[in-house]
Amino acid sequence: MAEFDTIAKHLIHTYPYDFVRFALQRDDLEVLDIIDTEQPTVETHRTDSLIRVRLGDGEEALVHHEFQTTDSSPPMPRRMAGYVGRGIEQYGLPFCSIVIYLRPAAGRSDPGHYLQERHGFRVLVQYQVIRLSELDGQRMLDEGPAGLLPFAPLMQRPAGLDAEAWLRQCVQATEAAVLADAVKVDLLGGLAILSGLEYGSATIRSILSEEGLMDAIMRESSFAQYIIEQGMEQGIEQGIEQGIEQGIEQGIEQGIEQGIEQGIEQGIEQGIEQGIEQGKRKSTLEAIVEVLEIRFGLSTAHPLADRIAAIDDVPHLKQLHRAAIQMPTLEAFRHLLDADE
């Protein structure tokens, strides 16, 4: 689940004031800096986010956010004690730490502190625990802050509202927010990815498409490349699996004549190579058709879809995929395809 931590980190680095204001529950603060969070120790540790702020009374402090999709190993209290100790040692500023659990089952036993009492010595490190599933999602939509809107689908939905209706409401509220269009598209891209922790990809894409937002997200959101790459990775993985199966079958047949061991080994190698190539081609073809479908209503029965499916060259398909995102009309895309032929 590291990818969801990465998306959360991107959002907090893009909208640091919103996150700090939400964590500290105060408005009288100023964000001074987002600090490179690699902390040099014998073994490198990296916190998710470390933000230097100036509070209303003039005091500076560090606000540390840690995102978790599952329970931590080693236990979170021990990790947080280490983060706080190293942060105070390195920066010499007051330290405010917050752990945000993205999934309902995560962090239920996190006490919000590290406590050691041994031999007359007492060590206590406290931090704030936020479980998104326990927060009022409707209040987040109504009051913000805007930078946290992508997390709203993971929060507690209003009574009597089913999950799909809640996701649609979160999408509509984000789209209706009084923000610059570029900001809204970026927030919707983050919402689309983070919603994957609780919702199926088909449901997410369907709602975004029905709301007329998928095209803008794919063209303008900073998360668009991530969404595309995720689809390609899945295609490659499927291709490798299929290739290995085919390779083993071919290897066994060759092994009857050349020796089973040698044949299987060669077959697996060939299968992996074929599978990677097949996976890249398949995922890129699907990505092209999906973009054309979302942007221009292209159906899989359209003759243009058959022409694209007949192309074997993966680099050429990648060029067509970029063109599908950028071309102003389906006719312009067809002219490009004609010129390539």
C-alpha positions in Angstrom: 0.0 0.0 0.0 3.0 2.3 -0.3 1.4 4.0 -3.3 -1.4 5.4 -1.2 1.2 6.8 1.3 2.9 8.4 -1.6 -0.3 10.1 -2.9 -1.1 11.3 0.7 2.4 12.7 1.0 2.1 14.5 -2.4 -1.2 16.1 -1.2 0.3 17.3 2.1 3.3 18.8 0.3 1.0 20.6 -2.1 -1.5 21.9 0.5 0.6 22.0 3.7 -1.4 24.9 5.4 -4.6 22.9 5.1 -3.1 19.8 6.8 -1.4 21.8 9.6 -4.5 23.8 10.3 -6.6 20.7 10.5 -4.1 18.8 12.8 -3.5 21.7 15.2 -7.1 23.0 15.0 -6.0 26.6 14.8 -5.8 29.2 12.1 -3.1 31.6 13.5 -0.1 29.9 11.9 2.2 30.4 8.9 3.9 27.6 7.0 7.6 28.4 6.7 9.1 25.4 5.1 8.6 21.7 4.1 11.7 19.9 5.3 13.5 17.1 3.5 12.4 14.3 5.8 15.3 11.9 5.3 16.8 11.6 8.8 20.4 10.3 8.8 20.9 7.5 11.3 22.7 4.1 11.2 19.6 2.9 9.3 17.9 5.5 7.1 14.4 6.5 8.3 12.1 8.8 6.4 9.0 10.4 7.8 6.0 11.1 5.6 6.0 14.9 6.1 7.8 17.4 8.3 6.5 21.0 8.1 8.1 24.0 9.9 5.5 26.5 11.0 5.3 29.8 13.0 2.4 30.0 15.4 0.4 33.1 16.3 2.5 33.8 19.3 5.7 33.9 17.2 6.9 30.5 18.3 8.2 28.1 15.7 7.4 24.4 15.7 7.6 21.3 13.5 4.5 19.4 12.5 5.0 15.8 11.6 2.4 13.7 9.7 2.7 9.9 9.2 0.2 8.1 7.0 -0.7 4.4 7.5 -2.9 2.0 5.6 -2.2 -0.9 8.0 -0.9 -1.5 11.5 2.8 -0.7 11.8 5.7 -3.0 12.3 7.6 -2.2 14.5 4.7 -0.9 16.6 3.7 2.7 15.8 4.4 4.0 19.4 8.0 2.9 19.1 8.4 4.4 15.6 6.9 7.7 16.7 9.2 7.9 19.7 12.1 7.5 17.4 10.9 10.1 14.9 10.2 12.6 17.7 13.5 12.0 19.4 15.5 12.4 16.2 13.5 15.4 15.1 14.1 17.3 18.4 17.8 16.3 18.3 18.3 17.5 14.7 16.1 20.7 14.7 15.8 21.8 18.3 12.2 22.8 17.9 8.9 21.8 19.5 7.6 18.7 17.8 3.9 17.9 17.0 3.3 14.4 15.6 0.2 13.1 14.0 -0.5 9.6 12.7 -3.3 9.4 10.1 -4.8 5.9 9.5 -6.4 5.7 6.1 -8.3 2.3 6.5 -10.9 1.5 9.2 -9.1 -1.6 10.5 -5.8 0.1 10.9 -4.6 1.7 14.2 -7.4 0.5 16.4 -4.9 -0.4 19.2 -2.7 2.6 18.7 -2.7 4.3 22.2 -1.3 7.6 20.9 1.8 7.5 23.1 5.0 5.6 23.8 5.5 4.9 27.5 8.4 3.3 29.2 8.6 2.9 33.0 11.6 0.9 34.2 13.9 1.1 37.2 12.5 4.4 38.4 12.8 6.1 35.0 9.8 7.2 33.0 9.9 8.1 29.2 6.6 9.4 27.7 6.2 10.5 24.0 2.7 11.5 23.0 1.3 12.0 19.5 -2.1 12.5 17.9 -4.0 9.6 16.3 -6.5 10.3 13.6 -8.6 7.5 12.1 -10.3 8.8 9.0 -13.2 6.3 9.3 -14.1 8.0 12.6 -14.2 11.5 11.2 -17.5 13.2 10.1 -17.2 13.1 6.3 -20.1 15.5 5.7 -18.5 18.1 7.9 -15.3 17.8 5.8 -17.3 18.4 2.6 -19.1 21.4 4.2 -16.2 23.1 6.0 -13.0 21.8 4.5 -10.1 22.4 4.5 -9.9 21.9 0.7 -6.6 20.0 0.7 -8.2 17.2 2.7 -11.2 16.7 0.3 -9.5 13.7 -1.4 -9.7 11.9 1.9 -13.4 12.4 2.4 -14.6 9.1 0.8 -12.6 7.3 3.5 -14.4 9.1 6.3 -17.7 8.3 8.0 -20.6 8.8 5.6 -24.0 10.2 6.6 -26.5 7.8 8.1 -28.7 6.1 5.5 -26.3 6.9 2.6 -24.8 3.9 0.8 -21.1 3.8 -0.1 -21.5 4.5 -3.8 -23.8 7.5 -3.2 -21.3 8.8 -0.7 -18.5 8.6 -3.2 -20.6 10.4 -5.8 -21.4 13.1 -3.2 -17.7 13.6 -2.4 -16.9 13.9 -6.1 -19.7 16.4 -6.7 -18.7 18.5 -3.6 -15.1 18.7 -4.7 -16.1 19.6 -8.2 -18.4 22.3 -6.8 -15.8 23.8 -4.4 -14.9 27.5 -4.9 -11.4 26.8 -6.2 -9.3 27.3 -9.3 -10.1 24.7 -11.9 -6.5 23.4 -11.9 -6.7 22.9 -8.1 -10.1 21.1 -8.4 -8.8 18.7 -11.1 -5.8 17.9 -8.9 -7.9 17.2 -5.9 -10.2 15.0 -7.9 -7.2 13.1 -9.2 -6.1 12.5 -5.6 -9.6 11.5 -4.6 -9.8 9.0 -7.4 -6.7 7.2 -6.3 -7.3 7.3 -2.5 -10.9 6.0 -3.0 -9.3 2.8 -4.2 -8.7 1.9 -0.6 -12.4 1.3 -0.1 -14.0 1.3 -3.6 -13.5 -0.8 -6.8 -11.8 0.9 -9.7 -14.8 0.3 -12.0 -17.1 2.2 -9.6 -14.7 5.1 -9.3 -14.2 5.4 -13.0 -17.9 5.1 -13.7 -18.8 7.9 -11.3 -16.1 10.2 -12.6 -17.2 9.5 -16.2 -20.8 10.1 -15.4 -20.0 13.4 -13.8 -18.0 14.4 -16.9 -14.7 14.6 -15.0 -12.6 11.7 -16.1 -11.3 13.5 -19.3 -10.1 16.5 -17.3 -8.4 14.3 -14.7 -6.6 12.3 -17.4 -5.4 15.5 -19.2 -4.7 17.9 -16.4 -4.3 16.3 -13.0 -0.7 15.7 -11.6 -2.0 12.2 -10.8 -2.9 11.3 -14.4 0.5 9.7 -15.1 0.2 7.7 -11.9 -3.2 6.3 -13.0 -1.9 5.5 -16.5 1.3 3.7 -15.1 -0.8 1.7 -12.6 -2.9 0.4 -15.5 0.2 -0.5 -17.5 1.8 -2.3 -14.5 -1.3 -4.4 -14.1 -1.2 -5.2 -17.8 2.5 -6.2 -17.6 1.9 -8.4 -14.6 -1.0 -10.2 -16.4 1.2 -10.6 -19.5 4.0 -12.1 -17.5 1.7 -14.6 -15.9 0.3 -15.6 -19.3 3.7 -15.7 -20.8 5.1 -18.0 -18.1 2.2 -20.4 -18.5 2.7 -20.4 -22.3 6.4 -20.8 -21.8 6.1 -23.8 -19.5 3.8 -25.5 -22.0 6.2 -24.9 -24.8 9.1 -25.9 -22.6 7.6 -29.2 -21.7 6.9 -30.0 -25.4 10.5 -29.1 -26.2 11.7 -31.1 -23.2 10.4 -34.3 -24.6 13.0 -34.1 -27.3 15.7 -32.0 -25.6 15.3 -32.8 -22.0 12.5 -31.5 -19.8 14.8 -29.4 -17.5 16.4 -27.5 -20.3 13.2 -27.0 -22.2 11.2 -25.7 -19.2 14.1 -23.2 -18.4 14.1 -21.9 -21.9 10.4 -21.8 -22.0 10.1 -19.7 -18.9 12.7 -17.2 -20.1 10.9 -16.9 -23.5 7.6 -16.7 -21.7 8.7 -13.9 -19.5 10.0 -11.9 -22.4 6.9 -12.6 -24.5 4.7 -11.8 -21.5 6.3 -8.4 -20.7 5.9 -7.4 -24.4 2.3 -8.7 -24.5 1.5 -7.0 -21.3 2.8 -3.7 -22.4 1.0 -3.9 -25.7 -2.3 -5.0 -24.1 -2.3 -2.3 -21.4 -1.3 0.4 -23.9 -4.1 -0.6 -26.3 -6.6 -0.6 -23.5 -5.4 2.8 -22.3 -5.8 4.3 -25.8 -9.3 3.0 -26.3 -10.3 4.1 -22.8 -9.1 7.6 -23.3 -10.9 7.8 -26.7 -14.0 6.4 -25.1 -14.0 8.9 -22.2 -13.1 11.9 -24.4 -15.0 11.2 -27.6 -17.4 8.4 -26.9 -15.6 5.8 -29.1 -17.1 2.4 -28.8 -15.1 -0.9 -29.0 -17.2 -1.7 -32.2 -15.9 1.4 -34.0 -13.7 0.7 -37.0 -11.0 2.9 -35.5 -10.8 0.6 -32.5 -10.0 -2.3 -34.8 -7.3 -0.4 -36.6 -5.6 0.4 -33.3 -5.9 -3.2 -32.1 -4.0 -4.3 -35.2 -0.9 -2.4 -34.3 1.8 -4.5 -32.7 4.6 -1.9 -32.2 4.6 -0.8 -28.5 6.5 2.5 -29.0 4.1 3.4 -31.7 1.1 2.6 -29.4 2.6 4.8 -26.7 2.8 7.7 -29.1 -0.8 7.2 -30.0 -1.8 7.1 -26.4 -0.2 10.5 -25.8 -2.0 11.7 -28.9 -5.3 10.4 -27.7 -5.0 12.5 -24.6 -3.9 15.7 -26.5 -5.8 15.6 -29.8 -8.8 18.1 -29.8 -11.2 15.8 -31.8 -11.6 12.2 -32.8 -11.2 13.2 -36.4 -7.8 14.8 -35.7 -6.7 11.5 -34.1 -7.9 9.5 -37.2 -6.0 11.8 -39.5 -2.8 11.1 -37.4 -3.5 7.4 -37.6 -3.9 7.7 -41.4 -0.6 9.6 -41.7 1.2 6.9 -39.7 0.0 4.2 -42.1 
